[in-house]
Amino acid sequence: MDPKVEFVMREYQARADREAAIAANLVSQNSRRDIDDLLLPIGPATAAVVNTLIKESAARSILEVGTSYGYSTIWLAEAARATGGIVTTLELHPRKIDYARAQLTKAGLADFVDFRVGDALATLQSLPGPFEFVLLDLWKDLYVASFDLIYPKLADGALIAADNMLYPERARAAANAYRERVRKAADMTSVLLPVGSGIELSRYR
């Protein structure tokens, strides 16, 4: 991987390590507002899987629902550079977009990302698609509604990776609701991968 990308990923990992104890405490308190201030990355294993899937499928139209501070966006953009694609990434909070944009610029990947600030569901309604790869990683109770808006805009052979299907346990009910919904959708095949916090990997055909 590009040394500039590796440097930025080390910065992200250092932040994640610093915040780990804080995150564990907030999760135990179920404090959603404060948790939203933390990095909460998808982690290197999940990131490597989605990066590889994009490259191997040669996906060019890539959608990320939930930029947060840009950890996963770096991995998506690095893959998009390899495929000649673009990442459209959605985030509610401008401060997070500012952080993510600065990190992507530092990594030399900003040209491969289209940032969209605002409510994810409203933004999804306005996006034309079609999308060849989708990463879902926002609040889990929005997964089903997000899928319903994305589903009609999937390209043939498109992949959807939904994170946090197994952990944290407090989100398990919403994760299960999403898995049930996507598995009932026509022309979708889906499998749960025990990677990281659990990925539901689904393909539209």
Residue, then its C-alpha position, 0 to 999 in steps of 0.5 A: m500500500d502507498p506509504k502516505v496511506e499507511f501513514v494515515m492509517r497508523e494515525y487512525q489506529a493510534r486514535a482508535d487505541r486511545e479511545a478504546a477504553i472510552a468507547a467501552n465505557l460509553v457502550s456500557q452506558n448506552s450513551r449514543r450521543d457521546i459514542d458518536d464523537l468517537l472514531l469507532p472504525i470498522g477495523p483492519a480486517t473488515a477494511a481489508v475485506v471491502n478493499t479487496l472485494i472492490k478491487e476484485s469485482a472492479a467496482r467503480s461506482i462505490l457508495e458509503v453510507g456513514t463516513s464518520y471520521g473517514y477510516s473506512t473511506i480511506w480503504l474505499a478510496e484506495a480501492a477506487r483509485a485502483t479501479g478508476g472509480i469514485v466513492t460517494t460517501l454520506e455523513l450527517h455531521p460537517r465536522k466529521i466530513d472536515y476531518a475525513r477530507a483532511q485525512l484523505t487529502k493527506a493520504g493523496l486520495a481526496d480526488f476519489v471521494d465525493f462527500r455528501v453532507g446531510d441526512a443519509l435517507a434524504t441524500l439516498q433518495s436524490l442519488p441516481g445510482p447505479f451502485e456497484f459496491v455499497l458499505l453500510d455503516l451508520w446507526k443500525d436502526l437506519y439499515v433497513a430504510s437505507f437498504d430500501l432506498i439503495y436496492p432499486k439503484l443497484a447495478d447487476g452483480a452489485l455487492i453490499a457489505a453491512d457492518n456490525m452484524l454481530y457486535p455490539e450486542r446492543a445493536r443485534a436486534a436492528a442488525n437481525a432486522y436488516r439481515e431478514r430484510v435483505r434476504k427476503a429481497a428478490d434477486m439477492t443472495s446473502v451470507l454472514l461473515p464472522v469478520g471484525s464485528g460481523i459483515e452481512l455480504s449481499r449480492y444483487r443478481 
